[in-house]
Amino acid sequence: MSTTRPSVRTVLGDLDPVDLGVCDAHDHLFLRSPLLPGEELDDPTAAEAVLRDFAAAGGRALVQWTPFGMGRRAEELAALSRATGVHLVAATGLHQAVHYDPAELERRYDGLAGLFVAELTVGLRGAPEGVRAGLIKVAGEYHGLGPHTRRVMAAAAEAHHATGAPIAVHHELGTAAPEVLDLLCGRHGVRPQRVILGHLNRHPDLRLHRELAASGAYLALDGPSRAHHATDHHLFDTVAAVVEAGHGDRLLLGGDTTTRSARRAPGPAHLLTALAPRLSRAFGPDLPHRLLTANPARAFAAEWLGPGRPA
């Protein structure tokens, strides 16, 4: 068992959670997928501009959920954090199989947990020495969990137990969250409090949202910066349902910009300039602080195990 104090593992080192500040809990500065040709997020200058806008609006931290093998530009993250003053948390892990070359996946399956552990405790592949991941990103499928997903989640759970790292989960259109918790928590022994369920506002089952929050897992509500997105209004419904059930401490907010086209819409700064005032008017002035500052400080903090743990 770890005897260290919880810390958030950023690309510049471990951080006291109280110093994390206002946090975009789910976003992407860089991302590449064969499913999105021509929509790559691969421009460091554009990423720096996004971070500077976010910082000017009061943002202090951004969590990039881009996992291994999807163009996360690990070599750029530390320099961007230094240049902008924004704390960055990077991800290891794997996304759905459709985002990768099948032959590459077969080569990666053996030793997958070891890869995740190394990136969390030693350093991200391709990054300067000491730049480490601070979470494990995995992904469910639309209303189900196939062989690839189960294999990756088993490796993620093994890496979690070896390091203490939180596990962040992409849910396709917000589905399959109960199956994910059954697998990660029921079968593999990960505590729900260490799991962050993404995209839940895209599946408007408010009873389910309340049940998931009651389990102790975090619900990452994301995508509000994408203009006129069909699921945007579900975010406020989910916030209302979960807060009224007494589980407002389980909610996180993120912009989740995933394509070059989406970057032309308001970016992470939108969380602070537009969404936070709306939340304040609807639920009172305390709620934006909880969702953007207090909750992320707990969700992304870990009592780190293994090499590189804090003193």
C-alpha positions in Angstrom: 0.0 0.0 0.0 1.2 3.5 -0.8 2.1 5.9 2.0 2.5 8.9 -0.3 0.1 11.8 -0.4 -2.1 12.0 -3.5 -0.8 14.0 -6.4 -1.8 14.8 -10.0 0.9 13.5 -12.4 1.4 16.3 -15.0 3.9 16.3 -17.9 6.1 18.6 -15.8 6.0 16.4 -12.6 3.7 15.6 -9.7 1.5 18.3 -8.5 -0.4 18.9 -5.2 -4.1 18.6 -6.1 -4.9 21.9 -4.5 -2.6 23.6 -7.1 -4.3 22.0 -10.2 -6.8 24.9 -10.5 -9.6 25.3 -13.0 -9.5 22.2 -15.2 -10.7 21.1 -18.6 -11.1 17.4 -17.6 -11.4 15.9 -21.1 -9.8 17.4 -24.2 -7.4 16.8 -27.0 -4.6 19.1 -28.1 -3.4 16.5 -30.6 -5.2 13.5 -32.2 -4.9 11.4 -35.3 -7.1 8.6 -36.5 -7.6 6.8 -39.9 -11.3 7.3 -39.3 -10.9 11.1 -39.5 -8.7 11.7 -42.6 -7.8 15.4 -43.0 -9.1 16.2 -39.6 -5.9 15.7 -37.6 -5.0 17.8 -34.7 -1.3 18.0 -35.3 -0.3 21.7 -35.2 1.7 22.7 -32.1 1.2 26.4 -32.8 -2.6 25.9 -32.9 -2.4 23.9 -29.6 -0.5 26.7 -28.0 -3.1 29.3 -29.1 -5.8 27.1 -27.6 -4.0 26.9 -24.3 -3.3 30.6 -24.2 -6.9 31.4 -24.8 -7.9 28.9 -22.0 -5.4 30.5 -19.6 -6.6 34.0 -20.4 -10.1 32.9 -19.4 -8.9 31.5 -16.1 -8.0 28.0 -17.0 -5.1 26.3 -15.2 -5.1 22.7 -16.3 -6.1 20.5 -19.2 -6.3 16.7 -19.4 -5.5 15.3 -22.8 -7.2 11.9 -23.3 -5.3 11.0 -26.5 -3.8 7.6 -25.8 -0.9 5.7 -27.3 -0.7 5.5 -31.1 -3.1 8.3 -31.9 -0.8 11.2 -32.6 -0.7 12.6 -29.0 2.6 14.5 -29.8 4.2 13.5 -26.5 7.4 15.4 -27.5 5.5 18.7 -27.5 3.5 18.6 -24.3 6.1 19.7 -21.7 7.2 22.7 -23.8 3.6 23.7 -24.3 2.9 23.5 -20.6 6.0 25.6 -19.8 5.2 28.2 -22.5 1.5 28.7 -21.5 1.6 28.0 -17.7 -1.2 25.5 -18.1 -0.8 22.1 -16.3 -1.1 19.2 -18.8 -2.0 15.7 -17.9 -1.2 13.1 -20.6 -2.7 9.7 -21.3 -1.4 6.2 -21.9 -3.8 3.4 -22.9 -5.5 2.4 -26.2 -8.7 3.5 -27.9 -11.1 1.2 -29.9 -9.4 -1.2 -32.4 -10.8 0.7 -35.4 -8.4 3.5 -34.7 -5.3 1.3 -35.3 -3.6 -0.8 -37.8 -4.6 -4.4 -37.0 -1.0 -5.7 -37.4 0.3 -3.0 -35.0 -2.4 -4.0 -32.4 -1.3 -7.6 -32.5 2.2 -6.6 -31.8 1.1 -4.5 -28.9 -1.2 -6.9 -27.1 1.6 -8.8 -25.5 3.0 -6.7 -22.7 0.3 -4.1 -22.9 0.0 -3.6 -19.2 3.8 -3.2 -19.0 3.7 -0.5 -21.7 1.0 1.4 -19.7 3.0 1.1 -16.5 6.2 2.3 -18.1 4.5 5.4 -19.6 3.0 6.2 -16.2 6.1 5.7 -14.1 9.1 6.2 -16.4 8.1 8.3 -19.4 5.9 8.5 -22.5 7.4 7.0 -25.6 8.7 9.8 -27.9 8.8 12.4 -25.1 11.7 14.0 -23.4 13.0 12.1 -20.4 10.7 12.2 -17.4 7.5 13.3 -19.2 5.0 10.8 -17.8 1.3 10.0 -18.3 -1.1 10.8 -15.5 -4.0 8.5 -16.5 -5.0 5.4 -18.6 -7.4 6.0 -21.5 -9.5 3.0 -22.7 -12.7 2.8 -24.7 -16.0 0.9 -24.7 -18.0 0.1 -27.8 -21.5 1.0 -28.8 -23.7 -1.0 -26.4 -21.1 -3.7 -25.8 -17.6 -4.8 -25.0 -15.7 -6.9 -27.6 -12.5 -8.9 -27.3 -10.2 -6.0 -28.0 -12.0 -3.8 -25.3 -11.8 -6.6 -22.7 -8.1 -7.2 -23.4 -7.2 -3.5 -23.2 -9.3 -3.0 -20.0 -7.7 -6.0 -18.3 -4.3 -4.4 -19.1 -5.5 -1.1 -17.8 -6.7 -2.6 -14.6 -3.4 -4.3 -14.1 -1.5 -1.1 -14.7 -3.9 0.7 -12.3 -3.1 -1.7 -9.6 0.6 -1.4 -10.2 0.6 2.4 -10.2 -2.6 3.9 -8.7 -3.4 5.7 -12.0 -7.0 6.7 -12.7 -8.7 5.1 -15.7 -10.6 7.3 -18.1 -13.2 5.6 -20.4 -14.5 6.7 -23.8 -18.2 5.5 -24.1 -19.4 5.4 -27.7 -22.4 7.8 -27.7 -22.4 7.5 -23.9 -23.4 3.8 -23.9 -22.1 0.6 -22.1 -21.1 2.3 -18.9 -22.6 -0.4 -16.6 -20.8 -3.1 -18.6 -17.5 -1.1 -18.2 -18.0 -0.8 -14.4 -18.9 -4.5 -14.2 -15.7 -5.4 -16.0 -13.2 -2.9 -14.4 -14.6 -2.9 -10.9 -16.5 -6.2 -10.6 -14.1 -8.5 -12.4 -10.7 -6.6 -12.1 -11.1 -5.0 -8.7 -10.7 -1.3 -9.7 -12.5 1.0 -7.2 -15.2 3.0 -8.9 -13.7 6.2 -7.5 -10.7 5.6 -9.8 -12.8 5.4 -12.9 -13.9 8.4 -15.1 -16.8 7.7 -17.5 -16.7 9.9 -20.5 -19.5 11.2 -22.8 -22.3 10.2 -20.5 -24.3 13.3 -21.5 -24.6 11.8 -25.0 -26.9 9.1 -23.7 -29.8 10.8 -22.0 -30.7 8.1 -19.4 -31.0 10.2 -16.3 -31.8 7.3 -14.0 -28.6 5.6 -15.2 -26.6 8.8 -14.7 -27.7 8.9 -11.0 -26.9 5.2 -10.5 -23.4 5.6 -12.0 -22.7 8.6 -9.9 -23.9 6.8 -6.8 -21.4 4.0 -7.5 -18.6 6.5 -6.8 -17.4 6.7 -10.4 -16.8 10.2 -12.0 -19.0 11.3 -14.9 -17.1 13.4 -17.5 -19.6 15.6 -19.4 -18.0 16.8 -22.5 -18.4 18.5 -25.8 -20.3 21.7 -24.9 -17.8 23.9 -27.0 -19.0 22.2 -30.2 -21.5 24.6 -31.7 -25.1 23.2 -32.2 -24.1 19.7 -31.3 -27.2 17.5 -31.1 -26.5 16.3 -27.6 -25.4 19.6 -25.9 -28.7 20.1 -24.1 -28.4 16.7 -22.4 -25.4 18.0 -20.4 -27.6 20.3 -18.3 -30.2 17.5 -17.9 -27.5 15.2 -16.5 -26.1 17.9 -14.2 -29.5 18.6 -12.8 -30.3 14.9 -12.3 -27.0 14.1 -10.6 -26.8 17.3 -8.4 -30.4 16.9 -7.2 -29.6 13.3 -6.2 -26.7 14.6 -4.1 -23.8 13.4 -6.3 -22.5 16.7 -7.6 -19.1 15.7 -6.4 -18.9 13.1 -9.1 -19.2 15.4 -12.1 -16.4 16.7 -14.4 -16.5 19.0 -17.5 -14.5 18.9 -20.6 -14.4 20.4 -24.1 -13.4 17.2 -26.0 -12.2 18.8 -29.3 -11.3 15.9 -31.6 -11.1 17.3 -35.1 -9.5 20.2 -36.9 -13.0 21.4 -38.0 -14.2 21.3 -34.4 -11.3 23.5 -33.4 -12.9 26.4 -35.3 -15.7 26.4 -32.8 -15.2 27.8 -29.3 -12.5 25.8 -27.5 -11.8 25.0 -23.9 -12.1 28.7 -22.9 -15.8 28.2 -23.7 -16.1 26.1 -20.5 -15.3 29.2 -18.5 -16.7 32.1 -20.6 -20.0 30.6 -21.5 -20.8 27.3 -19.7 -19.7 28.3 -16.2 -21.9 31.4 -16.1 -24.9 29.3 -17.2 -24.2 26.7 -14.5 -24.0 29.5 -12.0 -27.3 30.9 -13.0 -29.0 27.6 -13.0 -27.5 25.9 -9.9 -25.8 28.6 -7.9 -22.3 30.1 -7.8 -20.7 27.1 -6.0 -21.3 24.5 -8.7 -18.9 25.8 -11.4 -16.1 25.7 -8.8 -17.0 22.1 -7.8 -17.2 20.8 -11.4 -14.2 22.7 -12.7 -11.8 22.8 -9.7 -12.7 20.7 -6.7 -13.8 17.5 -8.5 -10.9 17.3 -11.0 -8.4 17.7 -8.1 -9.8 14.5 -6.6 -10.5 12.6 -9.8 -7.0 12.9 -11.3 -5.0 12.6 -8.0 -3.4 9.3 -7.1 -1.3 7.8 -4.4 1.3 6.8 -7.0 3.1 3.5 -6.8 6.2 2.3 -8.6 9.2 4.2 -10.0 9.0 7.9 -9.9 6.5 8.1 -7.0 6.6 11.4 -5.1 8.8 11.7 -2.1 
